[in-house]
Amino acid sequence: MTSASPALREGRGTAAGARISELDGLRGIAILLVVVFHFTPASGPLHPLKYVFQVGWSGVDLFFVLSGYLITGILLDSAGRPHYYRNFIVRRSLRIFPLYYACLLLYGYLTPYPSSVRWTVFLGVGDGRWYIFYLGNVWAFLRNAWPGAAILTPLWSLQVEEQFYWSYPFLVQAVKRKTLAAILMGSVVAALVLRIVLALAMPANELGAYVLMPCRMDALAMGGLVAIAAREAPGWLKHPWIGRLTLVCAAIFVGVCLFATETPRSRPMRTIGYSAIDLAFTGVLMLLIGQRQPLLLRICRWRWLVWLGTISYGLYLLHIPALIVADDLAPGATLACSAGQGHYLRDVLRLSPGDAILLFNGRQGEWRAELLPGKGPTALIVREHFSPSEAGARVGTVLMATLFGMALGGWLSGAVFDLTGSYRAAFINGIGWNLLNLSITAFLLWRVRTSGALRAAPRAA
């Protein structure tokens, strides 16, 4: 995320076990930043705000800070209990892996759609095999390019979090909290040094500092430091200098955007910029949980923002597929995405003959979906069989139902565990609902194939 990690559902306050509901609103701000970053319009009335929207990539950093705060709090509160590590891994796996791997399957189907699935191509040319084992960010660094199947791109942040948390629980259990705080502070400095070294030693590699876990662990560590302070020295979070330091860090980040570039791939942003925005977000978190800043509280209690926060994990995983669907329903539409420097990059959006590719204009900072020369148009099956207005309504309804379903499923699994205290009961609950979904899908496929229910779209005169 994170990204929009499910760990953020475990919002805990400054006291052990206390919940701060406003963290959902803060998480809603994070996912909103990410979405506007990927859906920045290249034309229209909002186009003048393009450079503001392009800072939305920083929403991932806010997710990292929140994740470090919440996960560290969970580990600190449960350290020393029986089956400490097993319980953490099982609970996190139940929250993350089912939806993650379900989305990998979805991505595999969407990549060549409406052609038949070609898993060897998706896993090979599309680089999907690296994402199965949570190593896609490492592969992106080695190639200095996003995955061949562009739909996989947002998953890098989830891999950064998981790589960090593979060993982190052992560290929390093994050392005292004061020692842990020192290690986390060292991690913050080490990440900055690593990014500087990488920028000097490999100046052409713009992705390494952005996607590698050691280069991005400072945001996770900052969140962890806040969690320790909330339990060991809550008065420290009330110092008036926190607000001033937050403003200074935000000003440094804005300065990098104005005098260098607002994209995450420039050298100033890869070094000073990341640290500045991470410190600014950490300051916002401290203002929220330690000082209960009135304006910040009011914003983070907005219902629509809290709602976005509750579905942020599913929205993070599905907003790029939604972009692909939107482009198929409205061919020729152009959406801006993360700007870079230098040459054009080509990332495969479709991996079957006669389909579209995603072109990245590094100088103008735009993704543009285009057809391969001499090939036929690519369209969703709903566009082939329904009128545009009906297709839009059907696809929108399905996507919205999917988001609500994932949000409800995550809440329900947590509720089952809270009521029963059993991971087995939560796991059985998840399996049961998935079996129901598969049964409904199988029935619909059987019905379509036996009745020929799909209608042809009316053709324009």
matplotlib code that plots the C-alpha trace (Angstrom):
import matplotlib.pyplot as plt

x = [0.0, 1.0, -0.2, -3.7, -2.9, -5.6, -3.5, -5.0, -8.3, -6.6, -6.7, -5.4, -5.0, -2.4, -3.5, -3.2, -6.4, -7.9, -9.3, -9.1, -11.9, -10.3, -7.6, -10.2, -10.5, -6.7, -6.6, -9.3, -7.1, -4.3, -6.4, -7.9, -4.4, -3.5, -6.7, -6.5, -2.8, -3.7, -6.9, -5.5, -7.4, -5.3, -8.0, -11.2, -12.0, -9.8, -6.7, -5.2, -4.9, -2.9, 0.4, -1.5, -3.0, 0.4, 1.6, -1.0, 1.7, 2.6, -0.6, 1.4, 3.8, 0.9, -0.2, 3.3, 3.4, -0.1, 0.8, 4.0, 2.1, -0.7, 1.3, 3.9, 1.2, -0.4, 3.0, 3.9, 0.6, 0.8, 4.5, 5.1, 1.8, 1.6, 1.9, 2.8, 4.4, 2.0, -1.0, 0.4, 1.2, -2.1, -4.2, -2.3, -2.4, -6.1, -6.6, -4.1, -3.5, -7.0, -7.8, -4.2, -4.1, -7.7, -6.7, -3.7, -6.2, -8.4, -5.4, -4.5, -8.0, -8.2, -4.8, -5.7, -9.5, -11.6, -9.1, -8.6, -6.3, -2.6, -1.0, 2.4, 2.5, 1.1, 3.6, 6.5, 6.4, 3.9, 6.3, 3.4, 5.6, 7.5, 4.3, 3.2, 6.2, 6.0, 9.2, 7.8, 9.4, 12.8, 12.3, 11.2, 14.5, 16.6, 14.9, 14.4, 11.0, 7.4, 6.1, 5.2, 1.6, 1.0, -2.0, 0.4, 2.2, 0.4, 1.3, 4.9, 3.8, 2.2, 5.4, 7.5, 5.2, 5.3, 9.1, 9.4, 7.1, 8.6, 11.3, 9.9, 7.8, 11.0, 12.7, 9.8, 9.7, 13.5, 14.5, 13.3, 11.2, 13.9, 16.3, 13.6, 13.1, 16.9, 16.8, 13.9, 15.6, 18.6, 16.4, 15.1, 18.7, 19.8, 16.9, 17.9, 21.6, 20.7, 18.7, 21.5, 24.0, 21.7, 21.1, 24.9, 25.9, 23.1, 21.7, 19.8, 17.9, 15.0, 12.8, 15.1, 14.8, 11.1, 10.2, 12.9, 12.0, 15.3, 14.9, 11.3, 11.5, 11.9, 8.1, 7.3, 9.9, 8.5, 5.1, 6.6, 8.3, 5.0, 3.5, 6.3, 6.0, 2.2, 2.8, 6.0, 5.9, 2.5, 3.3, 6.0, 3.4, 1.9, 4.9, 4.1, 7.1, 5.5, 3.1, 5.9, 8.2, 5.3, 4.9, 8.7, 8.8, 5.7, 7.4, 10.5, 8.5, 6.6, 9.9, 11.2, 8.0, 8.3, 12.1, 12.7, 9.6, 6.5, 7.1, 8.7, 11.5, 13.7, 16.9, 15.9, 12.6, 14.2, 16.5, 15.3, 11.7, 10.7, 12.1, 10.3, 6.9, 7.3, 8.2, 5.2, 2.8, 4.3, 3.7, 0.0, -0.4, 1.1, -1.2, -4.2, -3.5, -1.5, -2.9, -6.3, -6.0, -9.6, -9.5, -7.7, -10.2, -13.1, -11.7, -11.0, -14.5, -16.2, -18.4, -17.5, -13.8, -14.2, -16.1, -13.2, -10.9, -12.9, -12.7, -9.2, -7.5, -10.0, -10.0, -6.2, -6.2, -9.1, -8.7, -6.2, -8.5, -11.3, -9.1, -8.7, -12.5, -13.1, -10.7, -12.4, -15.8, -14.5, -11.7, -9.4, -9.7, -6.3, -5.4, -2.3, -0.1, 3.2, 5.5, 9.1, 12.1, 13.8, 12.5, 9.2, 8.4, 6.1, 4.3, 2.1, -1.6, -2.8, -0.8, -2.7, -2.6, -4.8, -5.1, -4.0, -0.8, -0.1, 2.3, 4.1, 5.3, 8.1, 8.4, 4.8, 4.0, 1.0, -0.2, -2.1, -3.9, -3.4, -4.1, -1.2, -0.8, -2.9, -4.8, -8.5, -10.2, -10.2, -13.5, -15.0, -17.6, -20.2, -19.5, -19.9, -23.3, -24.9, -25.4, -22.8, -25.2, -26.3, -22.8, -21.6, -24.4, -23.7, -19.9, -20.3, -22.8, -20.5, -17.4, -19.3, -20.8, -17.3, -15.9, -18.8, -18.4, -14.7, -15.2, -18.0, -16.0, -13.0, -15.2, -17.1, -14.0, -12.7, -16.1, -16.1, -12.7, -13.6, -16.7, -15.2, -11.4, -10.8, -8.9, -10.4, -13.9, -12.8, -11.1, -14.2, -16.3, -14.1, -14.1, -17.9, -18.5, -15.9, -17.7, -20.9, -19.3, -17.9, -21.3, -23.0, -20.4, -20.7, -24.5, -24.3, -21.7, -23.9, -27.0, -25.2, -23.9, -27.2, -29.6, -27.5, -28.7, -26.2, -27.8, -26.0, -25.5, -27.6, -25.6, -25.5, -27.0]
y = [0.0, 0.3, 1.1, 0.7, -2.2, -4.0, -3.5, -0.1, -1.5, -2.2, 1.5, 1.9, 5.0, 6.3, 3.9, 0.2, -1.2, 2.3, 3.0, 6.4, 6.5, 9.5, 7.2, 6.0, 9.6, 9.9, 6.7, 8.1, 11.1, 8.7, 6.6, 9.8, 11.1, 7.9, 7.8, 11.4, 10.7, 7.9, 9.6, 13.1, 14.5, 15.5, 18.0, 19.6, 21.9, 20.1, 20.1, 23.2, 21.3, 18.6, 19.4, 19.4, 16.0, 14.7, 15.0, 12.3, 9.6, 10.7, 9.0, 5.8, 7.4, 8.3, 4.7, 3.6, 5.9, 4.8, 1.1, 1.5, 3.1, 0.6, -2.6, -1.5, -0.8, -4.2, -5.9, -3.9, -4.7, -8.4, -9.0, -11.8, -13.5, -17.1, -17.8, -14.1, -14.5, -17.1, -15.1, -12.0, -13.9, -15.8, -12.7, -10.6, -13.4, -13.7, -10.0, -9.5, -12.7, -13.7, -10.4, -9.9, -13.3, -13.0, -9.7, -11.4, -13.8, -10.9, -9.1, -12.2, -12.3, -8.6, -8.3, -10.2, -9.7, -10.4, -13.0, -16.2, -16.1, -16.7, -17.4, -18.2, -14.7, -13.0, -14.7, -14.3, -11.2, -9.6, -10.3, -11.7, -14.5, -11.9, -10.6, -14.1, -14.1, -10.5, -9.6, -7.4, -4.3, -6.0, -6.9, -3.3, -2.1, -4.6, -3.7, 0.0, -0.4, -1.1, -4.6, -5.7, -6.0, -2.4, -3.5, -4.9, -1.6, -0.5, -3.8, -2.6, -0.8, -3.9, -5.8, -3.1, -3.5, -7.3, -7.4, -5.1, -7.1, -10.5, -9.9, -6.9, -8.9, -10.8, -7.5, -6.1, -9.2, -9.5, -6.0, -3.4, -0.6, 2.0, -0.1, -0.6, 3.2, 3.6, 1.0, 2.7, 6.1, 4.5, 3.0, 6.5, 7.8, 4.7, 4.9, 8.5, 7.5, 4.5, 6.7, 9.2, 6.5, 4.9, 8.3, 8.8, 5.3, 4.5, 7.8, 6.3, 3.9, 6.1, 3.3, 1.7, 4.5, 4.5, 0.8, -0.9, -1.7, -0.5, 2.8, 3.3, 1.9, 5.3, 6.0, 2.7, 3.4, 6.9, 5.4, 2.9, 5.6, 7.4, 4.1, 3.7, 7.3, 7.0, 4.1, 5.2, 9.0, 10.3, 13.8, 14.0, 14.0, 17.2, 19.4, 22.6, 22.2, 19.3, 21.6, 23.9, 21.1, 19.6, 22.9, 23.2, 19.7, 20.3, 23.5, 21.7, 19.2, 21.9, 23.6, 20.4, 20.2, 23.8, 24.0, 20.4, 18.4, 17.1, 13.5, 10.9, 10.0, 13.1, 13.1, 15.8, 14.1, 10.6, 12.0, 15.0, 14.9, 11.5, 12.3, 15.7, 14.3, 11.3, 13.7, 15.9, 13.0, 11.8, 15.2, 15.1, 11.7, 13.1, 16.2, 13.9, 11.3, 13.4, 16.9, 16.2, 19.2, 20.5, 21.3, 18.0, 16.1, 17.8, 16.8, 13.3, 12.8, 13.6, 10.6, 10.3, 10.4, 7.8, 5.6, 5.9, 4.8, 1.7, 0.5, 1.8, -1.6, -2.9, 0.5, 0.5, -2.9, -2.2, 1.4, 0.5, -2.2, 0.4, 2.7, 0.0, -0.6, 3.1, 3.3, 0.4, 2.1, 5.4, 4.7, 7.6, 9.0, 10.0, 10.0, 11.5, 9.4, 9.7, 11.9, 10.9, 12.2, 11.1, 8.6, 7.0, 3.9, 1.2, -1.0, -3.7, -3.1, -5.9, -9.0, -10.4, -9.6, -6.8, -5.1, -1.9, -0.8, 1.8, 4.5, 6.6, 10.0, 10.8, 14.4, 15.3, 12.9, 11.2, 7.6, 7.2, 4.1, 3.5, 0.8, -1.1, -0.1, -2.2, -3.9, -4.0, -2.2, -3.6, -3.5, -5.1, -7.7, -5.4, -2.8, -5.4, -6.7, -3.6, 0.0, 2.4, 3.8, 0.4, -0.9, 2.0, 1.4, -2.3, -2.0, 0.8, -1.3, -4.3, -2.3, -0.5, -3.8, -5.3, -2.6, -2.8, -6.5, -6.4, -3.8, -5.9, -9.1, -7.5, -6.2, -9.5, -11.6, -9.2, -9.3, -13.1, -13.2, -10.6, -12.6, -16.1, -15.4, -18.0, -17.7, -21.0, -19.5, -16.4, -18.6, -20.8, -17.7, -16.5, -19.9, -20.1, -16.7, -17.5, -20.8, -18.9, -16.4, -19.3, -20.9, -17.8, -17.3, -20.9, -20.5, -17.3, -18.8, -21.9, -19.7, -17.6, -20.6, -22.5, -19.7, -17.4, -14.5, -11.9, -9.3, -7.6, -3.9, -1.7, -0.4, 3.3, 4.1]
z = [0.0, 1.4, 0.4, 1.4, 3.7, 5.6, 8.7, 8.8, 9.9, 13.2, 14.2, 17.7, 19.7, 22.1, 24.8, 24.2, 22.8, 22.2, 18.8, 17.0, 14.5, 12.7, 11.3, 8.8, 7.6, 7.4, 5.4, 3.1, 2.4, 1.4, -1.0, -2.5, -3.2, -5.0, -7.1, -8.2, -9.1, -11.5, -12.8, -13.4, -16.5, -19.4, -20.5, -19.3, -16.4, -13.9, -16.2, -14.6, -11.4, -13.1, -11.2, -7.9, -8.6, -9.7, -6.1, -5.3, -5.4, -1.9, -0.7, -0.6, 1.9, 4.1, 4.0, 5.0, 8.0, 9.1, 8.6, 10.6, 13.4, 13.6, 13.1, 15.6, 18.1, 17.5, 18.0, 21.1, 22.7, 22.0, 22.6, 25.1, 24.6, 23.6, 19.8, 19.3, 15.9, 14.6, 15.5, 13.8, 10.6, 10.4, 11.1, 8.6, 6.0, 6.3, 5.8, 2.9, 0.9, -0.2, -1.9, -3.1, -5.0, -6.1, -7.7, -9.4, -11.0, -12.0, -13.5, -15.4, -17.0, -17.7, -19.3, -22.6, -22.3, -24.3, -25.7, -23.8, -20.7, -21.5, -18.2, -19.5, -21.2, -18.1, -15.8, -18.2, -20.4, -18.0, -15.0, -13.0, -11.5, -9.5, -7.9, -6.8, -4.4, -3.4, -5.3, -8.0, -6.6, -6.7, -10.4, -11.2, -9.7, -11.6, -14.9, -14.0, -15.5, -14.4, -15.0, -18.5, -17.5, -16.3, -14.3, -11.7, -11.1, -7.8, -6.0, -5.4, -2.2, -0.7, -1.3, 0.5, 3.6, 3.6, 3.2, 6.1, 8.3, 7.6, 10.2, 12.1, 14.6, 15.8, 16.4, 18.4, 20.5, 21.0, 22.1, 24.6, 23.5, 24.0, 21.8, 19.2, 19.0, 18.5, 15.7, 14.0, 14.1, 12.6, 9.9, 9.0, 8.5, 6.7, 4.2, 3.3, 3.0, 0.8, -1.6, -1.9, -2.6, -5.2, -6.8, -7.1, -8.0, -10.4, -11.6, -14.5, -12.2, -11.1, -9.7, -7.1, -4.6, -5.1, -4.8, -2.8, 0.8, 2.4, 0.6, 1.8, 5.3, 6.8, 6.5, 8.2, 10.9, 11.5, 12.1, 14.5, 16.5, 16.9, 18.2, 20.8, 21.9, 22.3, 24.8, 26.5, 26.5, 25.3, 26.6, 23.9, 21.2, 22.7, 22.2, 20.2, 18.0, 16.2, 14.3, 13.3, 12.2, 10.2, 8.3, 7.7, 6.2, 4.1, 2.8, 1.9, -0.1, -1.9, -2.6, -4.2, -6.3, -7.5, -8.1, -9.3, -10.2, -8.5, -9.8, -7.5, -9.9, -9.9, -7.9, -5.5, -4.8, -4.5, -1.7, 0.3, -1.0, 0.3, 3.8, 3.8, 2.9, 5.3, 8.2, 7.3, 7.3, 10.6, 12.0, 10.8, 12.6, 15.8, 15.6, 15.2, 17.9, 20.4, 20.2, 18.7, 16.5, 16.0, 12.2, 11.5, 13.6, 11.8, 8.4, 9.3, 10.6, 7.3, 6.5, 2.9, 3.8, 6.5, 4.0, 1.5, 4.3, 5.1, 1.5, 0.8, 0.4, -2.2, -3.9, -4.1, -5.8, -8.2, -9.3, -12.1, -13.5, -13.3, -15.3, -18.0, -18.0, -18.4, -21.3, -23.0, -22.6, -23.8, -26.4, -27.0, -23.5, -22.0, -18.4, -16.9, -14.6, -12.9, -14.9, -15.5, -17.4, -20.6, -23.1, -23.8, -22.0, -23.3, -20.9, -22.2, -21.2, -23.4, -24.2, -27.1, -30.8, -32.0, -28.6, -27.1, -25.4, -22.8, -23.9, -21.3, -22.4, -20.0, -21.0, -20.8, -18.0, -19.6, -20.0, -23.3, -24.4, -28.1, -30.6, -32.1, -35.8, -38.2, -35.4, -34.7, -31.7, -28.3, -26.3, -23.3, -24.0, -22.4, -25.0, -27.7, -26.4, -24.8, -25.7, -24.2, -21.6, -20.5, -20.5, -18.3, -15.8, -15.6, -15.2, -12.6, -10.6, -10.7, -9.6, -6.8, -5.6, -5.6, -3.4, -1.0, -0.8, -0.1, 2.6, 4.2, 3.9, 5.7, 8.5, 8.8, 9.2, 11.9, 13.7, 13.6, 15.2, 17.8, 18.7, 18.8, 19.4, 16.8, 13.5, 12.4, 12.6, 10.6, 8.0, 7.6, 7.3, 4.4, 2.7, 2.9, 1.3, -1.4, -2.2, -2.4, -4.9, -7.0, -7.0, -8.2, -10.9, -12.1, -12.3, -14.3, -16.7, -17.1, -17.7, -20.3, -22.2, -22.2, -23.0, -25.2, -23.1, -24.2, -26.5, -29.4, -28.9, -31.3, -34.1, -35.0, -38.4]

ax = plt.figure().add_subplot(projection="3d")
ax.plot(x, y, z, "-o")
ax.set_aspect("equal")
plt.show()
